[in-house]
Amino acid sequence: MSNTIIKIIGSTLNALSYVAPRYANTKALALFSTPRKGRITPKQDLFLNTAKKQSFTYNEYSVMSYHWQGSGPTILLAHGWESNAQRWEDLISLLKPLDYNIIAVDAPAHGASSGKQFNAVLYSECINVIVNNFNPEIIVGHSVGGMSTAFYQHKYQNESIKKLILLGAPAHFVGVFKRYVDMMGYNKRIENGLNALVVKRFNKQPSYFSTADFAKTITTKTLVIHDTEDKIIPYNDAELIVANHNNAAFVTTSGFGHGLRKPPVYEHILEFLK
């Protein structure tokens, strides 16, 4: 959305918050949770068709997985917001000659998975379904995929997972929420209403959903990679995650942005996997 449209929507919901607060708050949360892109394009499908596709079920959601079979360790790849499993094409091209058994997943409301809305808690439960079916030893997550991976490992404490790799992952949900509120120009009525809706839906305060806090409970060997010029997730989010994790290596890049789809990043990943 353009800045003009964003400001119009924000101003409209701010006005509605005085006469129809429930509608304004619900609409604001729906906007936050609904990806505007990330479905598979025909060009992306050319690559994804090289994998064995299998759909699994979590509650009312169908969750699409992609399997490139190998005889080595099983690795699960979890993409981020408004993306899909194709974003891993370059990394997969490096893993296949090393005979890794590669699994990628489309998050809810992304790729070929069902649903219209998305959140990291839901994604973490879908990751659990995929883990239970493929038993990976390694999980790589980008952005909110990294956050959801941490949520998963915090909750399930899966000792079969030997390594985690978090790329450009947010440190806490509060920060993501606040950046959304600021971008839209929402007033305090909507900001407070959004927080109340999170509590109602998850029975937890937004501050509970913190990758950095959950990192304190995760003993799995972890690699955190973050770029100093990431304009989506601040670099200090990575610093906070690493500070709270007692078994994490930290790689800083510069000039790669939030996507981190660059050969030096893949070299760090492959070195960590050895």
C-alpha positions as MATLAB code, in Angstrom:
seq = 'MSNTIIKIIGSTLNALSYVAPRYANTKALALFSTPRKGRITPKQDLFLNTAKKQSFTYNEYSVMSYHWQGSGPTILLAHGWESNAQRWEDLISLLKPLDYNIIAVDAPAHGASSGKQFNAVLYSECINVIVNNFNPEIIVGHSVGGMSTAFYQHKYQNESIKKLILLGAPAHFVGVFKRYVDMMGYNKRIENGLNALVVKRFNKQPSYFSTADFAKTITTKTLVIHDTEDKIIPYNDAELIVANHNNAAFVTTSGFGHGLRKPPVYEHILEFLK';
ca = [
       0.000    0.000    0.000;
       1.139    3.537   -0.716;
       1.768    5.938    2.145;
      -1.298    7.944    1.104;
      -3.599    4.924    1.309;
      -2.032    3.886    4.624;
      -2.718    7.319    6.111;
      -6.296    7.342    4.786;
      -7.003    3.941    6.322;
      -5.373    4.940    9.610;
      -7.318    8.196    9.812;
     -10.602    6.459    8.945;
     -10.168    3.816   11.646;
      -9.103    6.476   14.153;
     -12.380    8.319   13.514;
     -14.369    5.089   13.747;
     -12.712    4.237   17.074;
     -14.881    6.938   18.715;
     -18.214    5.702   17.338;
     -17.600    2.005   16.593;
     -14.531    0.975   18.593;
     -15.089   -2.774   18.302;
     -15.286   -2.593   14.508;
     -12.271   -0.282   14.281;
     -10.128   -2.517   16.490;
     -11.174   -5.713   14.728;
     -10.518   -4.166   11.327;
      -7.102   -2.919   12.433;
      -6.132   -6.397   13.639;
      -7.420   -7.983   10.427;
      -5.287   -5.592    8.374;
      -2.260   -6.489   10.484;
      -2.881  -10.229   10.076;
      -3.763  -10.410    6.372;
      -0.870  -10.804    3.919;
      -1.336   -8.912    0.656;
       1.079  -11.100   -1.278;
       2.925  -14.400   -0.917;
       0.760  -16.649   -3.053;
       2.670  -18.676   -5.636;
       3.255  -17.211   -9.072;
       3.538  -19.422  -12.178;
       7.275  -18.724  -12.319;
       7.736  -19.756   -8.677;
       5.707  -22.888   -9.272;
       8.222  -24.076  -11.859;
      10.732  -24.524   -9.060;
       8.293  -25.822   -6.445;
       7.104  -28.492   -8.880;
      10.555  -30.079   -8.622;
       9.621  -31.175   -5.091;
       7.215  -33.787   -3.830;
       4.226  -31.833   -2.522;
       2.207  -33.007    0.445;
      -0.529  -31.194    2.348;
      -1.105  -31.639    6.071;
      -3.890  -30.424    8.340;
      -3.824  -28.237   11.421;
      -7.314  -27.446   12.717;
      -9.140  -26.010    9.687;
      -5.909  -25.179    7.840;
      -4.249  -27.173    5.084;
      -0.479  -26.689    5.226;
       1.569  -27.366    2.105;
       5.004  -28.968    2.341;
       7.673  -29.498   -0.310;
      10.161  -32.358   -0.137;
      13.463  -32.661   -1.982;
      14.642  -36.086   -0.898;
      18.194  -36.734    0.259;
      19.928  -39.298    2.454;
      21.547  -36.756    4.771;
      20.172  -34.793    7.728;
      16.629  -33.482    7.394;
      16.343  -29.705    7.301;
      13.104  -27.697    7.509;
      12.878  -24.243    5.918;
      10.272  -21.743    7.192;
       9.810  -18.545    5.163;
       8.657  -15.167    6.445;
       5.791  -12.692    5.968;
       4.310  -12.304    2.467;
       6.605  -14.966    1.027;
       6.450  -18.692    0.309;
       8.666  -21.765    0.063;
      10.177  -20.633   -3.244;
      12.228  -17.973   -1.391;
      14.615  -20.785   -0.451;
      15.458  -21.757   -4.044;
      19.070  -20.524   -3.917;
      19.775  -22.179   -0.571;
      18.135  -25.414   -1.683;
      20.365  -25.458   -4.778;
      23.351  -25.496   -2.397;
      21.902  -28.084   -0.006;
      20.868  -30.641   -2.627;
      24.437  -31.495   -3.801;
      25.287  -32.087   -0.124;
      22.459  -34.655   -0.004;
      20.404  -32.953    2.689;
      16.834  -34.180    3.032;
      15.063  -30.858    2.464;
      11.580  -29.851    3.590;
      10.042  -26.427    3.003;
       6.654  -25.222    4.196;
       4.142  -22.596    3.136;
       2.817  -20.678    6.132;
      -0.945  -20.247    6.611;
      -2.371  -17.680    4.156;
       0.803  -17.978    2.083;
       1.890  -20.047   -0.884;
      -0.384  -23.041   -1.413;
      -1.499  -23.268    2.225;
      -5.051  -22.290    3.099;
      -6.338  -19.397    5.174;
      -6.640  -15.637    4.852;
      -5.020  -14.499    8.098;
      -1.700  -15.255    9.717;
       0.082  -15.008   13.053;
       3.302  -16.420   14.477;
       1.538  -18.617   17.054;
      -0.516  -20.296   14.327;
       2.615  -20.710   12.206;
       4.476  -22.327   15.100;
       1.718  -24.940   15.427;
       1.866  -25.633   11.686;
       5.639  -26.058   12.023;
       4.906  -28.600   14.763;
       2.712  -30.586   12.368;
       5.474  -30.624    9.743;
       8.101  -31.564   12.343;
       5.969  -34.484   13.549;
       5.733  -35.812   10.000;
       9.324  -35.322    8.814;
      11.416  -35.294   12.023;
      13.964  -32.654   10.962;
      17.213  -32.192   12.828;
      17.588  -28.578   11.679;
      15.126  -25.703   11.247;
      15.919  -22.512    9.353;
      13.477  -19.640    9.740;
      13.487  -16.220    8.097;
      11.872  -13.175    9.749;
       8.562  -14.199   11.331;
       9.452  -17.737   10.270;
      12.401  -17.442   12.652;
      10.141  -16.073   15.364;
       7.677  -18.926   14.838;
      10.534  -21.438   14.937;
      11.607  -20.056   18.317;
       7.993  -20.146   19.542;
       7.817  -23.797   18.460;
      11.042  -24.859   20.154;
      10.201  -22.933   23.321;
       6.850  -24.700   23.624;
       7.793  -28.222   22.556;
      11.457  -28.422   23.641;
      12.126  -30.972   20.905;
      15.445  -32.634   21.672;
      15.574  -34.132   18.182;
      16.172  -30.631   16.817;
      19.947  -30.228   16.910;
      20.341  -26.815   15.261;
      18.280  -23.692   14.642;
      19.088  -20.856   12.248;
      17.232  -17.558   12.687;
      17.558  -15.043    9.844;
      16.367  -11.490   10.446;
      14.055  -12.638   13.223;
      12.076  -10.187   15.404;
      12.929  -10.167   19.100;
       9.402   -9.532   20.309;
       5.848   -9.207   19.093;
       5.438   -5.867   20.869;
       8.007   -4.271   18.595;
       6.352   -5.620   15.448;
       2.940   -4.446   16.699;
       4.254   -0.993   17.608;
       5.833   -0.496   14.184;
       2.487   -1.386   12.592;
       0.641    1.087   14.833;
       3.138    3.838   14.036;
       3.056    3.115   10.296;
      -0.734    3.362   10.206;
      -0.830    6.391   12.486;
      -3.329    4.778   14.845;
      -4.463    6.613   17.952;
      -4.191    5.247   21.494;
      -7.767    3.966   21.416;
      -6.932    1.579   18.595;
      -3.508    0.691   20.007;
      -5.096   -0.269   23.333;
      -7.907   -2.069   21.516;
      -5.411   -4.127   19.513;
      -3.629   -5.177   22.695;
      -6.961   -6.155   24.260;
      -7.859   -8.290   21.231;
      -4.557  -10.161   21.509;
      -5.274  -10.918   25.160;
      -8.795  -12.066   24.301;
      -7.610  -14.308   21.475;
      -4.515  -15.830   23.087;
      -5.102  -15.296   26.812;
      -1.661  -13.681   26.994;
      -0.374  -10.128   26.965;
       1.379   -9.158   23.705;
       4.634   -8.866   25.659;
       4.496  -12.619   26.367;
       5.237  -13.437   22.719;
       8.931  -12.651   22.748;
      11.613  -14.500   20.799;
      14.203  -12.949   23.104;
      12.460  -14.167   26.265;
      11.803  -17.599   24.784;
      15.496  -17.811   23.855;
      16.255  -18.142   27.573;
      14.553  -21.556   27.539;
      16.080  -22.827   24.291;
      19.272  -24.847   24.637;
      19.415  -25.916   20.982;
      22.548  -24.756   19.200;
      21.458  -21.671   17.278;
      22.860  -19.382   14.598;
      21.458  -15.845   14.422;
      22.160  -13.798   11.286;
      21.019  -10.190   10.987;
      21.924   -7.261    8.780;
      22.845   -3.858   10.190;
      20.820   -2.231    7.389;
      17.664   -4.283    7.937;
      14.833   -1.754    7.577;
      12.092   -4.199    8.569;
      13.431   -5.720   11.787;
      15.951   -3.605   13.743;
      19.449   -4.986   14.179;
      19.201   -4.648   17.962;
      16.451   -7.280   17.923;
      19.124   -9.827   16.999;
      21.434   -8.517   19.709;
      18.678   -9.013   22.267;
      17.969  -12.573   21.133;
      21.642  -13.524   21.300;
      22.095  -11.864   24.708;
      19.327  -14.076   26.124;
      20.440  -17.317   24.441;
      23.183  -19.347   26.091;
      24.036  -21.412   23.002;
      23.880  -18.961   20.094;
      26.411  -17.859   17.497;
      25.896  -14.425   15.959;
      26.786  -13.331   12.436;
      26.402   -9.692   11.421;
      26.119   -8.670    7.787;
      25.899   -5.237    6.207;
      24.168   -4.192    3.011;
      22.063   -7.328    2.542;
      18.869   -5.894    4.037;
      16.081   -7.948    5.523;
      15.989  -10.640    2.835;
      19.533  -11.927    3.481;
      19.470  -13.878    0.213;
      23.153  -13.466   -0.578;
      26.018  -15.970   -1.110;
      27.951  -14.901    2.043;
      24.844  -15.631    4.149;
      24.524  -19.079    2.607;
      28.221  -19.699    3.280;
      27.665  -18.960    6.980;
      24.683  -21.302    7.011;
      26.575  -24.150    5.364;
      29.517  -23.698    7.713;
      27.187  -23.831   10.721;
      25.556  -27.012    9.391;
      28.862  -28.907    9.131;
];
